[in-house]
Amino acid sequence: MDGPILVETRRFGDARGAFSETYSARDFAACGLTTEFVQDNFSISQPAGTLRGLHFQSQPEPQAKLVRVLSGRVLDVAVDLRRASPTYGQYVAVELSAEAGNQLYVPVGFAHGFCTLEPDCAVAYKVSGYYAPASDKGLAWDDPDVGIRWTLPAGGPVLSDKDSRQPRLRDLPDYF
Ligand SMILES: Cc1cn([C@H]2C[C@H](O)[C@@H](COP(=O)(O)OP(=O)(O)O[C@H]3O[C@H](C)C(=O)[C@H](O)[C@H]3O)O2)c(=O)[nH]c1=O
């Protein structure tokens, strides 16, 4: 899909553990990723099966995101909301983990969310627009028209009240 980018950075391991440069404006630009980030976010989720999303910010403060996992494993998902896109309504899903040290770049025009695959997952992500509550929008995690194949616990996901009642794709205005 045109848009999201899976980022793999070098990891230097030794007897103490490992070191990585997780972000470099110069090296990312050399790969065509020139987004300027203005805010860092962090969330920690205790229960496995915590599902945060799907979220995005509409104009005038849209956000591209660079997501990575500091501890644990998550299934990270981006849904294409760009009306003119040939992949409108389709999604990408990738397992991000502290162990793999991989990251997902989610461009403006995508809803983003993740579901934790084990307890005590810490997620850090850069965003290219400041938090703007009035622009904070969402998409239903279980929208049948999108059909995301989440890995969920038997009792279902742990959701915020907000995420338990997000609109379906067919009810969203043309934000992008
Ligand atoms: C996003 C955000 C939230 N907040 C405050 C607002 C609430 O009082 C509290 C929790 O917010 P929320 O329930 O929206 O947090 P998440 O469900 O983790 O939302 C995030 O999860 C998914 C995965 C995303 O991609 C978004 O970046 C983001 O929306 O933090 C702030 O003060 N600044 C912020 O940038």
Ligand as a Chemical Component Dictionary entry (heavy atoms), coordinates in Angstrom:
data_LIG
# 
_chem_comp.id                   LIG 
_chem_comp.type                 NON-POLYMER 
_chem_comp.pdbx_formal_charge   0 
_chem_comp.three_letter_code    LIG 
# 
loop_
_chem_comp_atom.comp_id 
_chem_comp_atom.atom_id 
_chem_comp_atom.alt_atom_id 
_chem_comp_atom.type_symbol 
_chem_comp_atom.charge 
_chem_comp_atom.model_Cartn_x 
_chem_comp_atom.model_Cartn_y 
_chem_comp_atom.model_Cartn_z 
_chem_comp_atom.pdbx_ordinal 
LIG C1  C1  C 0 -3.500 11.630 21.994 1  
LIG C2  C2  C 0 -3.377 12.588 23.138 2  
LIG C3  C3  C 0 -4.162 12.452 24.269 3  
LIG N1  N1  N 0 -4.030 13.346 25.301 4  
LIG C4  C4  C 0 -4.864 13.141 26.482 5  
LIG C5  C5  C 0 -6.366 13.106 26.205 6  
LIG C6  C6  C 0 -6.896 12.117 27.216 7  
LIG O1  O1  O 0 -7.236 12.807 28.417 8  
LIG C7  C7  C 0 -5.741 11.185 27.495 9  
LIG C8  C8  C 0 -5.884 9.836  26.803 10 
LIG O2  O2  O 0 -6.147 10.079 25.436 11 
LIG P1  P1  P 0 -6.648 8.901  24.525 12 
LIG O3  O3  O 0 -7.643 8.067  25.282 13 
LIG O4  O4  O 0 -7.085 9.498  23.195 14 
LIG O5  O5  O 0 -5.326 8.063  24.343 15 
LIG P2  P2  P 0 -5.149 6.833  23.321 16 
LIG O6  O6  O 0 -6.401 6.016  23.249 17 
LIG O7  O7  O 0 -3.878 6.183  23.669 18 
LIG O8  O8  O 0 -5.004 7.580  21.930 19 
LIG C9  C9  C 0 -3.874 7.415  21.110 20 
LIG O9  O9  O 0 -3.931 6.138  20.600 21 
LIG C10 C10 C 0 -3.819 5.895  19.226 22 
LIG C11 C11 C 0 -3.050 4.628  19.056 23 
LIG C12 C12 C 0 -3.272 6.960  18.394 24 
LIG O10 O10 O 0 -2.763 6.730  17.293 25 
LIG C13 C13 C 0 -3.391 8.348  18.822 26 
LIG O11 O11 O 0 -2.154 9.016  18.653 27 
LIG C14 C14 C 0 -3.907 8.591  20.159 28 
LIG O12 O12 O 0 -5.219 9.016  19.948 29 
LIG O13 O13 O 0 -4.561 11.854 27.005 30 
LIG C15 C15 C 0 -3.140 14.409 25.255 31 
LIG O14 O14 O 0 -3.038 15.214 26.194 32 
LIG N2  N2  N 0 -2.376 14.564 24.134 33 
LIG C16 C16 C 0 -2.450 13.693 23.074 34 
LIG O15 O15 O 0 -1.697 13.865 22.082 35 
# 
loop_
_chem_comp_bond.comp_id 
_chem_comp_bond.atom_id_1 
_chem_comp_bond.atom_id_2 
_chem_comp_bond.value_order 
_chem_comp_bond.pdbx_ordinal 
LIG C1  C2  SING 1  
LIG C2  C3  DOUB 2  
LIG C2  C16 SING 3  
LIG C3  N1  SING 4  
LIG N1  C4  SING 5  
LIG N1  C15 SING 6  
LIG C4  C5  SING 7  
LIG C4  O13 SING 8  
LIG C5  C6  SING 9  
LIG C6  O1  SING 10 
LIG C6  C7  SING 11 
LIG C7  C8  SING 12 
LIG C7  O13 SING 13 
LIG C8  O2  SING 14 
LIG O2  P1  SING 15 
LIG P1  O3  DOUB 16 
LIG P1  O4  SING 17 
LIG P1  O5  SING 18 
LIG O5  P2  SING 19 
LIG P2  O6  DOUB 20 
LIG P2  O7  SING 21 
LIG P2  O8  SING 22 
LIG O8  C9  SING 23 
LIG C9  O9  SING 24 
LIG C9  C14 SING 25 
LIG O9  C10 SING 26 
LIG C10 C11 SING 27 
LIG C10 C12 SING 28 
LIG C12 O10 DOUB 29 
LIG C12 C13 SING 30 
LIG C13 O11 SING 31 
LIG C13 C14 SING 32 
LIG C14 O12 SING 33 
LIG C15 O14 DOUB 34 
LIG C15 N2  SING 35 
LIG N2  C16 SING 36 
LIG C16 O15 DOUB 37 
# 
